[in-house]
Amino acid sequence: MRLTRVAPDFRSLFTTMTLVAAAVSAPAPAASQWIVGAQAGLPAFTVAGSAPEGAGYGRQTRIMASGVLGYRIGSSLVLRLEPGFIQKGAGVAYDVDGIEEPVDSLSLNLDYVSVPIVAQVFTPGGRGFVTFGFDYSTLSSATLSTVGGDREEDVKDLLRSSDVSMLFGAGGLVRRGQPEVALELRYAQSLGKVLEQGSGGPAAGLPDGLRSSGFQFTAGVSWRLGGDR
């Protein structure tokens, strides 16, 4: 009687241990993994703030490029570091007597070394995602030129040497294999002023208190290093 009681318990315990061992040894379907890649795009930025009398600001479309180092946590969250460069700027148009529309007259060109730190949150299907984070940028050059290009002035010393922007975006994967290919549209809003505080009012035709903002359309390619999707 004792043996018939022990045998079923032993078999049950052995079966349970086998199932647990198989579950532990099986690869996790959403293991953490490193991601490397690159992206490039077209940012369209402008500045906001008080404009000179009879003038207004417009957007300028320039270029950006960056590397990507990411770390996936589970199946829905990726933390990304995106060091690279981005070109921002704005056009300045003035009212001209006899012409109905303002005439583009000046171009403000700002080049930054950029280090965005962002989080991507994927949808349950893994195709779409939203992005949010901050972009820490250092000004590398700044010029103010006439649209015709006959005059250009270096205004870097009049501007802040660094900028911090909030980033919000949405995009999706157009290819999920190796490598992944993604398209994204982001909006960036500067948290600080473009011009140095206390620069004494207008400088090179630009008043104090300007902030940059704009959209970035990017295309990126990335590879997953280890782990499963």
C-alpha positions as CSV (number, residue, x, y, z in Angstrom):
1,M,0.0,0.0,0.0
2,R,2.8,2.4,0.8
3,L,4.5,1.8,-2.6
4,T,1.3,2.5,-4.5
5,R,0.9,5.8,-2.7
6,V,4.5,7.0,-3.3
7,A,4.7,6.0,-7.0
8,P,1.9,8.3,-8.3
9,D,3.4,11.3,-6.2
10,F,6.9,10.6,-7.7
11,R,5.6,10.5,-11.2
12,S,3.6,13.7,-10.7
13,L,6.7,15.5,-9.2
14,F,8.9,14.3,-12.1
15,T,6.4,15.5,-14.7
16,T,6.1,18.9,-13.0
17,M,9.9,19.3,-12.8
18,T,10.3,18.4,-16.4
19,L,7.7,21.1,-17.5
20,V,9.4,23.7,-15.3
21,A,12.9,22.9,-16.7
22,A,11.5,23.1,-20.2
23,A,9.9,26.5,-19.6
24,V,13.1,27.9,-18.0
25,S,15.4,26.6,-20.7
26,A,13.2,27.8,-23.6
27,P,14.1,31.3,-25.1
28,A,11.9,34.2,-24.0
29,P,9.8,35.5,-26.9
30,A,10.5,39.1,-25.8
31,A,14.1,39.0,-24.5
32,S,16.0,42.2,-23.8
33,Q,18.4,43.0,-26.6
34,W,20.7,45.7,-28.0
35,I,19.9,47.6,-31.1
36,V,22.3,49.5,-33.4
37,G,21.5,51.5,-36.5
38,A,21.5,54.8,-38.3
39,Q,18.9,57.3,-39.5
40,A,18.6,60.4,-41.6
41,G,15.9,62.9,-42.4
42,L,14.6,66.3,-43.3
43,P,14.0,68.7,-40.4
44,A,11.7,71.7,-41.1
45,F,12.3,74.3,-38.3
46,T,11.4,77.9,-37.6
47,V,11.6,80.3,-34.7
48,A,8.8,81.8,-32.6
49,G,8.8,85.1,-30.8
50,S,8.5,88.8,-31.5
51,A,9.5,89.6,-35.0
52,P,10.9,93.0,-36.3
53,E,8.3,95.4,-37.5
54,G,6.9,94.4,-40.8
55,A,8.6,91.0,-40.7
56,G,7.7,87.4,-40.1
57,Y,9.4,84.0,-39.7
58,G,9.1,81.0,-41.9
59,R,10.3,77.4,-42.0
60,Q,13.5,76.1,-43.5
61,T,14.0,72.5,-44.6
62,R,17.5,71.2,-44.0
63,I,19.1,67.8,-43.1
64,M,19.9,65.7,-40.1
65,A,21.7,62.3,-39.6
66,S,22.5,60.3,-36.5
67,G,23.6,56.9,-35.2
68,V,21.3,54.8,-33.1
69,L,22.2,52.7,-30.0
70,G,19.1,51.2,-28.4
71,Y,18.1,48.7,-25.7
72,R,14.8,46.8,-26.0
73,I,13.1,46.0,-22.7
74,G,10.4,43.4,-23.3
75,S,8.3,43.5,-26.5
76,S,7.0,47.1,-26.3
77,L,9.7,49.5,-25.0
78,V,13.0,50.6,-26.5
79,L,15.4,53.2,-25.0
80,R,17.5,54.9,-27.6
81,L,20.5,57.2,-27.8
82,E,20.8,59.0,-31.1
83,P,24.1,61.0,-31.4
84,G,24.5,63.0,-34.6
85,F,24.0,66.4,-36.1
86,I,20.9,68.5,-37.1
87,Q,20.6,71.6,-39.1
88,K,17.9,74.1,-38.0
89,G,17.0,77.6,-39.1
90,A,14.4,80.1,-40.1
91,G,13.6,82.4,-42.9
92,V,12.9,86.1,-42.3
93,A,10.4,87.8,-44.7
94,Y,9.7,91.5,-44.8
95,D,6.7,93.5,-46.1
96,V,7.6,95.4,-49.3
97,D,5.6,98.2,-50.7
98,G,3.8,97.2,-53.8
99,I,4.1,93.5,-53.2
100,E,1.2,91.6,-51.7
101,E,3.2,88.8,-50.0
102,P,6.2,89.3,-47.7
103,V,9.5,88.9,-49.5
104,D,12.0,86.4,-48.2
105,S,15.1,88.4,-47.2
106,L,17.2,86.7,-44.5
107,S,18.1,83.2,-43.7
108,L,19.2,82.1,-40.2
109,N,21.1,78.8,-40.3
110,L,21.9,76.9,-37.1
111,D,24.0,73.7,-37.0
112,Y,24.0,71.6,-33.9
113,V,25.7,68.5,-32.6
114,S,22.7,66.6,-31.3
115,V,22.2,63.8,-28.7
116,P,18.6,62.9,-28.4
117,I,17.6,60.5,-25.6
118,V,14.2,59.0,-26.4
119,A,11.9,56.1,-25.5
120,Q,9.9,54.2,-28.2
121,V,6.7,52.5,-27.1
122,F,5.4,50.0,-29.6
123,T,1.8,49.0,-30.3
124,P,0.7,45.4,-29.4
125,G,1.2,44.3,-33.0
126,G,4.8,45.6,-33.0
127,R,4.4,47.7,-36.2
128,G,3.6,51.2,-34.9
129,F,5.2,53.2,-32.2
130,V,5.2,56.5,-30.4
131,T,8.3,58.4,-29.3
132,F,9.0,60.9,-26.6
133,G,12.2,62.3,-25.0
134,F,14.7,65.1,-25.0
135,D,17.3,66.4,-27.4
136,Y,20.5,67.9,-25.9
137,S,22.2,70.0,-28.6
138,T,25.4,72.0,-28.8
139,L,25.7,74.8,-31.4
140,S,28.5,74.3,-33.8
141,S,27.9,77.2,-36.3
142,A,25.3,79.9,-36.9
143,T,25.1,82.4,-39.8
144,L,22.6,85.0,-40.9
145,S,22.7,85.6,-44.6
146,T,20.7,87.4,-47.3
147,V,18.5,85.2,-49.5
148,G,20.6,86.2,-52.5
149,G,23.7,85.1,-50.8
150,D,25.6,88.3,-51.3
151,R,26.1,88.9,-47.6
152,E,26.7,86.5,-44.7
153,E,27.4,87.2,-41.0
154,D,28.6,84.9,-38.3
155,V,26.2,85.2,-35.4
156,K,27.3,82.2,-33.3
157,D,28.6,84.5,-30.4
158,L,25.1,86.0,-30.2
159,L,23.3,82.7,-29.6
160,R,23.2,80.3,-26.8
161,S,25.8,77.6,-27.1
162,S,23.4,74.8,-26.2
163,D,19.7,73.9,-26.5
164,V,17.3,71.4,-25.0
165,S,14.2,70.4,-26.9
166,M,11.3,68.2,-26.1
167,L,10.6,65.5,-28.7
168,F,7.3,63.8,-29.6
169,G,6.7,61.5,-32.5
170,A,4.9,58.6,-34.2
171,G,6.0,56.2,-36.8
172,G,6.0,52.6,-38.0
173,L,8.1,49.7,-39.3
174,V,8.0,49.2,-43.0
175,R,10.2,46.1,-42.6
176,R,10.5,43.9,-39.6
177,G,13.3,41.6,-40.7
178,Q,17.0,42.1,-40.3
179,P,17.5,44.9,-40.8
180,E,14.4,46.8,-39.6
181,V,13.4,49.8,-41.6
182,A,11.3,52.6,-39.9
183,L,9.7,55.9,-40.9
184,E,8.9,58.5,-38.3
185,L,7.5,62.0,-38.0
186,R,8.7,64.0,-34.9
187,Y,7.9,67.4,-33.4
188,A,10.6,69.2,-31.5
189,Q,10.1,72.3,-29.2
190,S,13.0,74.2,-27.7
191,L,12.7,74.7,-24.0
192,G,15.2,77.6,-24.0
193,K,15.7,80.8,-26.0
194,V,17.8,81.0,-29.1
195,L,19.6,84.3,-28.3
196,E,21.7,84.9,-25.2
197,Q,19.9,86.4,-22.3
198,G,20.8,90.1,-21.9
199,S,22.1,90.5,-25.4
200,G,20.7,94.0,-25.4
201,G,17.6,93.6,-27.5
202,P,17.8,93.0,-31.3
203,A,21.0,91.5,-32.6
204,A,21.7,91.1,-36.2
205,G,18.0,91.8,-36.9
206,L,16.8,89.2,-34.5
207,P,15.1,90.1,-31.2
208,D,15.7,88.4,-27.8
209,G,13.4,85.5,-26.8
210,L,13.2,83.4,-29.9
211,R,12.6,79.7,-29.5
212,S,13.0,77.1,-32.2
213,S,10.4,74.5,-33.1
214,G,9.7,72.2,-36.0
215,F,9.1,68.8,-37.5
216,Q,11.5,66.0,-38.5
217,F,10.7,63.3,-41.0
218,T,13.2,60.5,-40.7
219,A,14.0,57.1,-42.2
220,G,16.0,54.7,-40.1
221,V,17.6,51.3,-40.4
222,S,18.6,49.1,-37.4
223,W,19.8,45.6,-36.4
224,R,19.0,43.6,-33.3
225,L,21.9,42.0,-31.5
226,G,20.9,38.8,-29.8
227,G,17.6,37.8,-28.3
228,D,14.3,37.4,-30.2
229,R,11.7,39.8,-31.4
